[in-house]
């Protein structure tokens, strides 16, 4: 069941938390109350208070836009389709498939986990047998 804290802590709300922390300080809220309400640390509140004071409201915005993916959307769809048509699949098999067909290897296994998840699999479900039993 979704809670208020789940909504407050959602990934997309970081800018809002920063702005609310500063606004609440300006309105006279105590740091402890702000921390409790926004699920943040006192260091978070202090940091953004100083940044706001020195740089203004635009400094509260997220500046990271993310990198461009190695796969196009069409290529991702082909891989997802391929995965959905398999009985089981390992990370190594997926790694080999992508390297063979697209010519690169992801630096992090998380990218492979994300593809499996998008296909409705997990790396646990994709294995035919428990690797600890062999």
Buried (B, 14 or more C-beta within 10 A) or exposed (E): EEEEEEEBBEEEEBEEBBBBBBEBBEEEBEBEEBBEBBEBEEEBBEBBBEBBEEEEEEBBEEEEEEEEEBBEEEBBEEBBEBBEEEEEBBBEBBBEBBEEEBEEEBEEEEBBBEBBEBBEBEBEEBBEEEEEEE
